[in-house]
């Protein structure tokens, strides 16, 4: 059964969302502190709203980044190279949309060039941009693959993400050291079992 690719979320997709002011965000944090049962005005917490809002600005700066721009500069002189390009152990620091709790792990990204390649740092940057938005690990995996497919038109893309979710380790079932693995294969990686197997072996060293 074929799977419809997920459209990459680009910078303009959420233009209809009206962001509150910084003061409104600060007040929201104060409200959460009070709801948790503490006093937002006590000395230890009085500056916490500022620190939380600043941290959110960093954790979610992917909404202000442009994947299209990162992948727009490509190189067409590949001199006949037609094998896998693989980046291993890209740090993933993201937040789940269900609880806004962090999930942390590694991404493994590969593609087979067709007529153009992109700087390898740009692939890591694409992972970072999508990771710094709210979504699920499954959607994150699809977004990375869809963006690379859309802009590079490669022969195939392979993505593997291995991450631990703190919504599972620090709340709920409280199971630690359980990792979640998601994959996405397109083109040659999907149709060629030997190629897919080689990616998986290389990704895991």
N, C-alpha and C positions, 0 to 999 in steps of 0.2 A: 504494500500500500504506500503510495507516495505521500510525502509530508510537505505541505505548503510552507515555504520559507517565511520566517518572521521578518517583517519589514524593519530595518534598523531605525531606531528612534534617533532622529537628528535634532539639531539644536532648535529648529523652528517648530517642532511638532507640538510643543506645549506652550505656544505663544498665548493661548487663551487663558492660561492659568495666571491669575493676578496675585503676585506675591505681596504679602503683608509688609508693613514697614518693619524696620529693625526694632522699634519700640514695641510694636505689637508682638514680635517674636520674643522679646525679653519678658513681656508680661505673661506670655503663654508659659514660659519656663517657671516664672514665679508661681503661677497657678498650679503647675504640676508639683512643685516643691511643697506647696501648702496641701495639695490633695494627698501627697504621700504621708503627711502628718507632721511636717517640720515647719519651722518658722523662716520664711524667706528673708526676713530682716535681721536674723541673728548674724554675728560677725563672720562666722565660717561660711555662710551661704550668700552674703550680700552681693558678692561679685560673681557668684556661680552662673546667673543668667547670661552675663556677658561672655563668660568662658564657654558655656554651652552653645550659644549662638555662633561664636567664632568657630567652634569645633564643627558645627553643622555646615558652616560655610565652606570648610575644607573637605569634610566627608562627602558632601554632595555637590562639589564644583563641576561634576560631569554634566550637569544641566546647562552650564554656561560654555561648555567645550563643543567643538565642531568636528565630528568624525570625518565628515566630507573633506574638510580642509587638511586633516592629517594624512589622508590617503590620496590627495589630489596630485602630489608630486611623485610621479613614477618614472622609471627608467626602462626604456625599451630595448637597450642593447644588452641582451642576456647571453649572446654568443653561443646560442644553441643549448643553454642549460635548460633541462626539462625534468629535473628530479625534484625531490622534496626540499622545501625550505622549512626548517623546524626551529621554533623557539621553545626552550624548556624552562620550567620553574619561574614563570612570570608571577610575581606576587599579586594575589587577589585580596583586596580589602574592601568588602562591600557590606551592605545592610539589606536584610530581608524586608520586603514590603509588608509582610504579615505582622511582625512585631517590632520592626525597626531595630532589631538586634543584629550585631555584626555576624558575618560569616567570613572566615579567613582561610586562605589556602593557596593553591598554585594553579596556574593555567598553562596548558601546552597547546601551542598554535602552529599549524603547518598548512602550507599550500603548495601547489605545483604550478609554477608560472606558465602562462600561455605565451603572451607577447610582451609582458611588462612585469617588473618587480617594484617593490617599494622598500625604502630603508627599513631595516629590521627594528629600529627604535620606534618606528611608527606603529608597528604591530603591537608592541608592548603598550604604547600610548592608547591604542584603541581599546585594549583590555581595561586599562585604567579608567578611561572615560565612561564606559558602560558600567564598570564596577561602582563608580561614584554616583550612582543613581539608585533609586529604590526599584527593586524587581526581585524575581526569584532566581535561583541558580540555573534553573532550566531555561528561563528567558534570557539570562545573561549569556549563556552558551550559544543560543540561537542568534542573539543580536551580533555577537562577534563574528560568527560565521557569515551571516547575511551581509554585514558591512564589507567584509573582505571579498565576498563573491560579487557584490554590486559594483565595487570600484576597481577591482583588479581583473575580473573575468578570468580567473585561473582555471586550470583543468580540474581542480578539486580543492576542497578545504577540509581540514580535520581539526576539531577542537576537543580538548578534554580539560575539565575543571575538577579538581579534587579539593574539597573544602569542609571545614568543621563549622557547624552552625550553633551559635551561642543561645539561640532560642530553644535548642534541644538540650544543651549542656547546663545552662544556668537556670532553667525554668522547665515547667512541664515534666517530661519523663526523667530529666536529670541524668542522661546517659552521656558520659564523657568519652572522648577519644573515638567517637563514631564519625567517620568521614562520609561525605556524599560525593559520588562521582557522576558527572553528566558528560555526555559526548554528543557531537554532531558531525556527521560525515556528508559531504556532497561530492558530486562528480565522480572522479576516478577513485577517490577514497571510499565511496559508497558502492561502486560497482566492482571494484577489484579487492577481493578478500585478502590477498597476499599483501597488497599495499597497505590496507587498513591494519593488518597484523604487524607490519614493519613499523608503522607509526606508533602503535601501542607499545611495542618493545622498546623503541627508541625513547619514547616519552617517559617510560618508567626506568630507563637506564639498564 
